[in-house]
Amino acid sequence: KAALAWEGLELPPPPPPPPLPEHLREASPALPSSLLPRRLPVPASAPPPSGGEAGGGGPVGGEQAERSTVRRSPKRVLERLAEMQGAGEPVSPSDLGYVMMSVSKLRLASQVLSESQQELVLSAFTASTDSDVGAAGGGGTGRGGAWTSLAASSSCYGLRAWSGSAQGRLLEALPSKINAVQEPFTRVQVGMAVFGLHRCKDNSSLRAVLAALTRKVIACEEELQGQEIGNCFYGLQQCSDSPEVRAMLAALSSKLHASSCSMSPQELGNALYGLQKCGAANTDFLRAIIADLAKRVAACEARLPAQNIVNGLYGLQTCRDGPEVRSLLSSMAPHVRECPEFFVPQHISMALYGLQQFGESPALQEVLSALTERVLNCQKDWKLHNAIVALYGLQRCGDTGVSRALLGALAPQFARIAEPMDNQGISMAFSGLQSFREGPEVSAVLAALRPNVEGCTEELSGQTISIALHGLQRCGGSPEARSLLPFFANATAACKKPFSVRQLAGAFYGLRVCGDVFETRAVVGALAAKLEECLEPLNGQAVANILYGLQNLTDSPEVKAVLSAILPHISACKQPFKTYEAAMALQGLHGCTEASSEALAVLAALTVKVAACQETFAPNQLYMAFSGLRHLGAGNEVRSLISSLRPHVQLAAAEAAPARLRHVLKAFEGVGSPEAEACVEVLRRRLSAMAAPEAPALGGAEAAAPASLPAGWSVHRHEGRIYYFHEVLGSQWTRPQDVALQAASSGSAPSAARPSAERGGKEVLGSQWTRPQDVALQAASSGSAPSAAR
C-alpha cells in the first residue's frame, strides 16, 4: 500500500487472502551470492506475444496504414531504419517501437544492428526529455510523433535484446515515455511490456520502469488471459524485493484473482519461474498469488512437461514455507510422479534447488519421493555441478526416511564423478548435509565426496571452510566425516586471510558432534589461531556458537587455546547476552574440568553476563547451563554462577511442568555445592507437591465436587492442570485433606492453603498469577482490590 501511495496510485481491491497462521520459521542467515549455482540453465522463453497485431496506436489512415503493415516484417523494419539513417529522417516513437520489437524477434541488438544504428536508436530514446511531453491528443510528443501504448509496450518488449550500458540508457529513458501514454494498455500490451524486463538487471532504473508499468497494469480494463499472466510474472525473474516489486505484485494479484481463464502448462511454468527472486517479499499478495497458482496447477487437465515442472519448482527458491507453498507442492507432486518424460540431471538439480527454503512437511516429502524415483530412473550421466546443486537443495528438508532415500539415490552419482571441486562446490555440497544425522546414506555421500574435495587445487576461503564445517553439525561424528577433517585443518592453517566473526562462529558450531578425537582437535587448534587473529568484536551469538561447538571436547591444549582467545572478547562484549546465548555458552564447557584455569576464567566472565540477563531462563536453558558445570567442581566460580541462576530455578519451579523440572533436576548430577543442593531442594519440593493424584477429567470449567473431596471443596482445571477451591480457604494446587476443614473450623488455614510470598498471595487480596507490587497493598488498605487480584 505504501509503495502505491507514494506513486499516487489507487490500490486495487486485493483478492481474499487464504487463512494464514503466524509465520512459523525465522529466516536463516542467507548464503552469500557467491554460493549460488553457476550457469543454471535458463528455461525456454515464453512464446513471443502477438503484440505487433494488437491495439493502441501507430500510424493510421491510407498510405501510413499500409506502411505500418509492411513495417511489421522484422527484415523490412530494419531496411526502413537504414533508409531513415541514410536520409537523416527523425525516428518517431512508432518507428522505435517497431524497431525494438523486430530486433528482439531476430536476436540480440549487437548482432542485428550496426554500432551507428544502435546509437541512432538510443539517441532517439534519450534525446526527448520530460519537457518534450505535450498535450496534443492526450499523449507525449517526442521526436516525430506521440508515444502510444503500442510504441511504449513494444519498446519495453524489445529490452530483452539489449544489454550493458545500452540497456541502462533505455531503462533510464523509458519511464517518462510510459507515463506520457494516457490511453490504457490492452491485456496483450501489458504482457508484452512486463515480459520484456526478464533480462534487465535489478537496479533503480528497472524499478522506475516497474513503477510506471504498475499504473498501466492497474488501468488495464481487460481480463488477463493465461499467456499474459505467464508473461507478466516471467518478466519479474530478475527483480528482488523492493517497494516497486511489491506494488507490481499487488496489481498482478488483483488481476490474477479476477481472471477466470485456465492456464496451459507452459504458462504455469513461466508464471512460477518468474518468482525466483521476488519470493522474499513474502507479502499477503505474494502468498495469494501462490495460492491461486496452486489451484490452477491442480485444475490443469494436461500433465505438465518436465521443463514446465522444473521451471515451476525452481521459481520457488526464495519463497518462504507456508500453507500456500505447501498447497502448491501438493499440486505439483502428481505432475512430477506421472510426467511421461524422462528427467535429465539438469531437470532434477534445478527442481531440488528450488526447494531449498522449505522445512519438513508432508507436501515436501511427497515431492521428494517423486524426485527420488526420477533420480533412480535417470539414464544420463551426471555432471559434478548438477549433483552439487541437487544436494544443496536438501539443506532444510528434514532428516526423514524420504529425504534419506533421495540422499542415498544421489550418492552413486557422486561416486561416478572424478572431478575436483572448487570453493563454491564444497560450500554448496556440505550445506546440503546440515539437516542429516549420521547414517549409511550420509556416510555414502561423504565417502563419495572425499576424492573430489581433496582434489581441490584452490586455496579455500574462510567462508568455504566455515560453511563446510557447519554442514557437519549433525553428522560430524561418522568416520567418513572425521576423515575429511584433516583436509579442513590444513586448509584453515593455509588460509592467508583472517576469518570473520561469522565464519569463526559457523566453523566452531559445526564441530559439536565430531567427538574428542585427534582430527577434531587439529581443526580446533587451527581455528584457535584464527580466533586470536580476529580483531572484530564478538557478540553474544558468536560467543555462544564458538563455545557450544566445544561441548564434546575434554581439556586439551587446543581447547585451552580457544578459551584463552575468547576470554577477552566475552569481557569486552557490551551487549547483554540473551538467555539462550548464555545457556549455549555454558553448555560448551561440559567437557572441561576444574583443573582448567582457562575454563574457570571463562566461567567467571559468563557469570557476569548471566547476572545481567534481562530475560528468565526457560527450563531447557537451565538444563544446558547446569550440564556445563558437571566437571568443574565446587569452587567459587561455580558457586557464584549457581547463585546467579537460583532465582531462575525458583521461577521455573513455580511455573514449569513436572517433566521439565525433572529434566532440570537431572542436570545437577555431578554438580556439588551448597548452592546446587539448595536448588535441588527447591525442585524436589515442588515435584513432591505436584505428585498428588489428579482428579478425573472435568466436563466444564467448574464441576460438582467428587465424594472423595472434603465438604466445601470443588475441583477445577486451568491450562490442563488441576486445582482445588474452597470459599473460605481459597485456591490450592494440592489435593485437600479432611484436616483442611478442621483447620478452617478452628479459624486457622492449613499450610497448603496459607498465603505465601512464594505464590504471590495476600490474605486480603487472595491469589493471583502476577507478582504483587506495592499498589496491591495500597489497594488493600483502601478496601479495594486491583484488577489482577479481584
N, C-alpha and C positions, 0 to 999 in steps of 0.2 A: 504494500500500500504506500509506504514511504517512497519507494522507487518511482511509483507512478505519480505521486503527488508533486514531487519536485519537477516533473516533466509537464505538469498541468493537464494530466490525463485523468479521465474518469475511469475508475476501476470497474471492469465488467463484473457482473454477479458471479461469484465463484461457484463451482459445482459443489453439491452437497458432499462434504468430506466423509469418508468412512469413519466409524468409531475408532479412535486412536488412544491407546494407553500412553502413559508417560514413557519417554524414550528409555529403554532399559540398559543400553550399553554406552559407556563413555567412549569417546573417540580415543583409539590407541595412538601413540605418537606416530606420525606419518613417516614412512621411509623417505629419504631424500630422492629427488628426481633422478639422480644418477643410477638408482636401483631399478628403475622401471625397465621393462624388457625392450631390447633393441629390435629395430626393424620388424616390428609387428606388422603383419600384412594388413593392408587397407582393403576393406571389403569392396566388392563391385559397387560402383556408384549407382545411384538411382537412375532410372531411365530419364533422359532429358525431358523436362516438362514441355508440353506443346504450347509454350508461352508465345512463340512467334506468331501464332494464329489467333490469339485471343486478345481482346479488347483494349480499350482505354487509350486511344490516341494514335498518332502517326499521321503521315501525310494523307490528305483526303481530297477527293474530287478529281475527275478527269485524268490528266496526264500524271499528276502526282500519285494518284491511287495506283495507276499502272506501274509507275516506277517503284512504288512501295512493294508491290507483288514481286517484281523482278529482283529487288534487292534482298529478298528473303533467301535466295540461294547464297550460301556462305561464299562460294567462289565468286559470284557476281558482286557481292558486297565488298570483298577485298579489291576486286578490279575497280569498283567505283571509288574506293578510298584512294587508290593510286591515281585515278583521274583527278580527284579533288586536290590531292597533294601537288600534282603537276600544274594544275590551273590556279593554285593558290586560293581555292574556294574555302570559305569557313565551314567547319564541321558542325552541323546542327545537333541538338540533343537527340533527335530522332535517328540521325546517322550514327551517333555514338552508340545508341542502344543496339542498332543492328550490327555494328562492328564488334561490340563486346560479345553479343550473342554468337555471332558467326565464328569468331576466334575461339571461343570456348568449346564450340562443337567440333572444331578441327583438331586442335591440340594446344600446346602452350603458346602464349603470345610471342615468346622469344624464338620459337621455331616457325611461326607463321608470318610475323611482321618483321620488316627490317627495322634497324635502330631508329632511322628517321621517321618511319611510320609509327613506331611506339611512342616517340617523343611528340609526334603530331597529336595522337590520341590523348596522351597525358596532358599536353598543353591545353587542349580543348576542354578538358575537365577542370583544370586548375586555374585557367585564365579568368573564368567568370567567378565573381565573388558574390557575397550576400547583397552588395549594392546593386548588382545586376538584376535582382529579383523584382519584377514589376507586377502590375495588377492586371495586365491585359489578359482577358479570358480567364482570369482567376488562377493562372499558372505563372511559373517563373519564366522570365525571358533571358536566356543566356545568349550565346553567340548563334545567331541564325534561327531562333525559334524558341518555343516554350517547352519546358520539361513536362512530359506526360507520364501517366502511370506505366505505360508500356516502355518508354525510354528509361525510366528510373529502375523498374524491375529487371529489364534486360541488362542494364549496366551492372546491377548487383549480381545477377546470374553469371555474368562474364568475369567476375572477380576470381573465379576458380582457375582461370587461365593465366593469372599474373602472380608474381612472387617478388620477394625482396623489397627494395626501395620503391619500385614502380607500384607494387600493390599498396604500399604505405601511402603514396601520393593519392591513389584512387580513394582509399578509405577516408583520408582527410577531406577530400572534396565532396564525397557522396552525401553526407548528412544534409547539407544545405539544398542539394538537388532533390532529395526525397521530401524534405519539408516544403519545398516550393510547389509540390504537386498537391492540389486540393481535391482532385477527384478521387473517389475511393478506388483502392486496388481491387481487382477481381480475385477470386479464390486462386486461380492459376497464377496470377502475378504475385500473390502472397507467397505461394510455394516456390516460385522461381527465385524471388528476391532473397528469402532466408536460406534456401538451398545453396546459393552461390557463396555463402560465407564459410563453407566447410573446410576450405584450405587456408583461411586467414588466421594469422597469429593473434592470440588474445592480447590486446593492448587497449589503450584508451581510445584510439581511433575506431577500432572494431566495436567497442562498447557504445560509441556515439552513433554508429550506423544502426546498432541494435535498438537503441532508444528511438531513433527515427522510424524504424520499421515496426516497432511495437505499436505506434499510433496507427499505422496502416493496417495491422492485423486486427486491432480493436474496431477500426472503422469499416472493415470489410463486412458487407451485408449478406454475402453468400455463405451457404453452409459448406465447410471444407469437406472434401472427399478424401478417400484413403491416400491417394497419391500426394495431395497437398499436405496432409498430416505427416506422412512419412518424410517428405522433403523438408518441411519446416524443422522437425526435430533433428534430422540428419545434418542440417546446416549448423547446428549448435555444438557439434562434436569437439571443437577447439575452445569452447567458451567455459572457463571456470567460473566459480561462484562470484557474483557481483550484483549490485542493485539492478543493473540493466538486464542481466540474465534472469533474475527473479521476476522482473516486470514482464519480460517476454514469456516466461513460463506461466505466469498468472494469466496472460492474454490467451496463450495456447490452451491452457487448461479449460478455460471457458468455451473456446471453440471446439475442443475435443468432446466436451460433455454435451454440447449442442448438436454434434454430428451423429446422425443415425446410420451412417454408412458402415458396411462391413469392410474389412481391410484384408488385402492379399498377404501371403507370407512375406513377400519382399517388402511391402510397405510396413509391416510389423517389425521386421528385422531392422529396417532403416531407422524407424522411429526410436527403437530401443538403443540402437547403436549410437545415436546422437546424444544420449545422456551420459556418455562415458566420463566427462569432466564436470558437468554441472550437477551431478548427483549429490555433491557435497552440500548443496543448498539446503536439502532436507526440509523444505517448506511444506505447508499443507497443500499447496498447489502441486508441487512435485509428487507428493505421495498420492494425491488424487489422480494425477496423470498415470502413475504406475498402476494404480488400482484399475483405472479404465482400460489401459492396455492389457492388463491381465485378463479382464473379461473378454476382450476381443481375441486374445490368443486362444482362450478356452472355447470361444464360439467359432473359431476358424475351422471350416469343414475340411480343408485340404491339409495334409501333413506338411509341416514346414521342411523345406530342403535343408541340407546340412549347413550351407553357408548362412542362411537366414537364422537358423538356431544359434550358430556361433556368434553372429553379429548381435543378436538379442542378449545373450548371456554376457558377452564381452562388454556391452554397454553399461552393465550394472556395477562396474569395478569401483566406483566411488559412492554408490548408493548405500545408505545405512540399512542395517537389518530392521525389519518391522513387519507388521501384518500384511502390508501391501506387497512388499517384496516377496514374502513367503507365498502369498497368493499367486504371484506371477511365476515363481519357481514351480509351484504345484501344477500350474497350467502348462509349463514348458516341459515338465518331466515326461509325459506321454509322447510328445513330439521327439524328444531325444531318444527314447526307447524304441519307437516304432518307425523312425525315419528309414526309408528304404535304401538310402545311400550309405556308402562306407565313409567313415570318418578318417581323415588322414591325420598324422600327428599335429599338424598345424591347427586343424579344427579343434582337437582335444585340448591343446595347450591354451588356445585363446578362450575357450569356454571355461576352463578351470581358472584362468587368470581373472575372469570377470566375477568369480565367486569369492574373492579374497577377503571381503569385508564381512562375510556372513558367518555367524556362530552356529552352533549345533541346533538344528531344528528338523522335524520330520520332512518338511518340504525340501530342505537342502540335501538330506540323506537320500531322498528319492532321486534327485538329480545326480548325485554322486554315484548311486548304484547303477543308473543308466549309463553314465560315462565310463564306469568300470567295465561294463560289457563292451563298450566301444574300444577301450584300450586293449582288451584281450583279443578282440576280433580285428584289430588294426593290421593291415597287410603291408604297410610301408615301413621302411627303416626310419628310426627316429634320429634326429639331429640333437646334439647336446643342448642347443638353445631351446628347442621345443620341450625337451624333458625338464629342463630347469624351470621354464615358465609354468609348466603344468604343476610341478612340485610347489612352486611359490604360491599358487592359488589355494593350497590346503592349509595355510597358516592359522586360520581361525575356525576350521570346520569341526573341531572337537575330536577327541580320541574315542571313536566309536568303531564298531565292527565293520560298518560300511566304509568309513574313511580308511581304516587299516587295509581292507581288501583292495581299495584303489591304490594305496601306497605299495602294497605287495605286487600289484599288476605293473606299476611303474618301475620297480626295482630291476627286473631283467632288461628293461630298455637302457638304463644307465650302465648295466654290466656289459652291454654290447658296444658301448661308445668308448673309443680310445682317443680322447681329445683333451688336452689340458684346459683347465678352467682359468678364467681371469677374475679380477676383483668383483666385478658385477655378478658373475655367475656364482661365485662362492657365497656372496651375500644373499642372493635370492634363494639358492638351494637350501641353505641352513635356516633361513626364515621360514620356509615351508614346513620344517620339522618341529616348530616350537610348541605345537599342541599335542605332540605324541609322547607317550611314556615308552619305556623300554619294551621291546617285543621283537619277534622274529622279522616282522616286516620292516621295522625301523633299522634293525641290525643289517638286513639285506641291503637297504638303501645306503647306509653309511659305508658298508664294505665295498659296494659298487662305486661310491663317490671317491673313495680314498685315492686310487691312482690318478683320477682327474684333478683332485685337489693338490696332491703332492707334485703333480706335473706343472703347476702354475709357475711361470717364469717371471711374473711381475712382482714388484715389491708390494706386499699387502699394506693397505692403508689402515689407520686406526679404526675407521668406520667399518671396513670389511671384517677385521678381527673381532670387533665388538659385536657386530650382528651375527657372525658365525658362532661365537661362544654363547651368545644369548639364545640362539636357536637350540642349544643343547640343554636348556634349563630343566627339561623333564626326562630326557633320555641320555644324559651325560654319564650315567653310571655303567653303561654297557661296555664290554671290551672293545667293540668296534669304535665307539665314541672316544674312549681313552686312547686308542691307537692313533687318533688324529691330533691329540693334544700336544705332543712334541713338535709337530709342524707349526702349530699356532704359537707355541712358546718361542721357537726360533724366529718366527715372523715378527712377534712382538719385540723381541730384543733387537731385530734388524731394522725396525721401523725408525726412520730418522726424525719424523715429525712428532711433536708431543701429542698425547691423547687429550681430547676434550673431556670435560666432566661427564657429559652424557655417554661418551664412549667408554670411559672407565666404569661407570655405573652399570652399563649393559653387559660388559665383559665379565665383571665380578659376579653379577647376578646369575649369569648362565652357568656358573661353576657349582651351584648349590647342591647338586646331587651327584657330582663327579666322584666323590669319595676321597678319603685321605690316602692317596697313592702318589708315587713318585711323579707321574705325568701331571697330575693336578698341581702339585707343589711347584713344578717347573714353570707352569703358566702363572701361578700366583707370584712367584719370585720376579718374573719378567714384568708383570703388571705393577708390582710394588715399586719398581724403578720408575715406571711411567707416572705413578701417583706422586712420587717425590718431585718429579719434574713439573707437575701441574701447578700453574700459577693462578688458575681460576678459583674463585671461592666455591666451596661445596654447599649446597642447600640440604635441607633435611632429607629429601627423597634420595639424593645421591649418597649421603652417608648411610642411609638405611639399606640401599641396594648393595653397596660395597660390602658392608659388614654381613648382611644376610647371606651373601654368597660364600662366607667362610664357615657356616654353621656346622659342617661335617668335617672340618679340619681341626686336628689337635695342635697343641703347641709345637711350633717348628720355626726355624729361622725365617722362613718365607712369611708365615703368618705374623710373626712379631714385627717384621719389616713393614707389613701393611698397617698394623696397629700403630706403630710409631709414626708412619707417614700421615695417617688420617687424624691423629690426635689434635694437632694444631688447627685443622680445618673444623673440627667439632667445636673447639673453644672459640674460634673466630666467627662461627655462624651466628648471625644476629637475629635471624628469623626464628620464631618459636617452632618447635617440632610439633607435627601432628601426632596424635596418639598411635596411629598405625606405623608411622615412621620410627618413633621411639621403640615400639614393640619389635619391629623387624630388626632394628639395630641391636637390641639386647639379645634377641634370639641368635644373632650371628656369633655371639660369644659362647655358644653352647659347648663347643669343643675345647675351650680354653680352661686352664686350671689356675688355682691360686698361686702357683709358682711363677706365673707370668706377670711380671710387674707392668708390662705394656697393656695387658688385658685389664688389670685393676685400674690403671690410669684412664683408660678409655671408659671404664665403668663409672668412675668418678665424674668424668666430663658429661656422660649421659645422664647421670643423676640430676645435674643442674637443669638439663633440658626437660626431664620428666617432671620436676617440681614446677617448671614454668608452663607446662601444658595447660591449655585453656579448655580442653575437652575432657570428658570422662572416658576412661579405658573400658572398652567392651570386654566381656568375659574371655573371648578368644584372644584378645590382645593381652590380657593379663596372663593367660597361659603362655603365650610366646615370650613375654618379658621374664616370667619366673623360670621358664625352662632354660633360659640362657644363663641362669645363676647356678645351675646344678653342680658344677665342678669348681666353683670359685670360692668355696669355703665360707667362713662366717666372720670375715674381717670387717673393718669399719666401712669399707666401700660397699660391701653387700648389705650391711645393716642399714646404712644410710639410704640406699635405694629402696629397700623394702619399706622403710618408714615413709618414704615419699609416695609409695604405691598403696599404703594401707587405707587411706580414705577411699580410694577407688575400689578396693576389695569390699569395704563396708557397703558402698553403694550397690555394687554388683550383688552382694548377699541379700540386700533388701528387694531387688527387682528381678534378678535373673531366675530362670527356670532351674529345677534341680539338676538336670543333665548337664547344663552349662557350669553349674557350681562344682559338680563332681569333676568336670574336666579341668577347672582351675585348681581344685584341690590336688589333682594328680601331679600338677606341675611342681608342687612343693616337695616332692620326693627327692631327697638328697640335699635340700636346702636347710641347713641347720643354723638357727639363730633365734634368740628370744623374740625378735620382731616377726620372724617367719612363723614361729609357734603361735603367736597372738593372732596372726591372720588365719592360720589353720583352725584355731578355736572358733573364730567368728564364722567360718564357713561350716564347720561341723554343727555348731548350734543351730544355724539356720536350716541345714539339711535335716536335722532331727525334728525341728518344728514343722517342717513340710512333709515329713514322712507319715503323718497321721492318715488313716484310711479315708478315701474320698467318698462323698455321698453319691448316690445314684444320679444319673443324668437327669437334669430337670427339663420339664416341658416348657417353662417360661422363665421370665426374669425373677419371679417370686413364686414359690410353691409351698404347699402346706407342709409343716414340719413333720418328718417321719416320727414314728412312735418311739424310735430309739433315742431321740434327742430329748433333753430335759425340757420341761414345760417352759414356754415363753420364747424358745429359740426357733428360728427359721433358717433354712439353708438357701444360698443364692450362688450365682455364678458371675464372674467378671473376667472377660477375656480368656475364657477357658479354665479359670481357677475357681475353686470352691471357697466360699467364705460363709461365716455364720453371723446372725444378727439377733440382738436382744434389745428390747425397748429401754431397759434400764442400763444394761452393761455395754451396749453399743456393738460394734463390729469386731471380729477377730478371724484370723486365718485358721487357727487350731480348732479342732472339734471340741465343743464344750462338754464338761462332765457335770454330774449332779452337784459336785461341790460348788460349782459356779452359782447355783441357786441358793445354796446355804450361805455363801458369802454375800449374795445380794440381800437376803433377808436380814443379815446381821449388819447391813449398812456399809460393807466394805467390798471392793471389787477384787476378784481373784487376780493373780499375777498375769494370767494370759490376757485379761481384758483391761488391765490398768493402762492408762495413757502413759506413753514413754517418749522420751526425747528421740530415741532411735526411730520410732514410727512417725514422728512429727505430730503426735496427738496432743490435745489440751482438754482438761476436764470440762472447761466451759464450752469450748468450741466443737468438741467431738473429733472425729477422724477426718483426715484429708490426705490426698496424694502428694500435693506440693509441699515443699519445705516451708515451715511457717516463718513469717517475717514479723518485725516489730508492729506492723499495722494490725496484725491479728490480735495482739494483746490490747492495743488501743481500742479496737472494736469490742473486745470482750469487756473492757472496763466501762464502755459506754452502753453496754447492754445489747449490742447488735453484732452479728457475725458477718465477716466478709463473705463475698460471693463464693469463694473457693471452699469455705467451711460450712456454709448453710446446709 
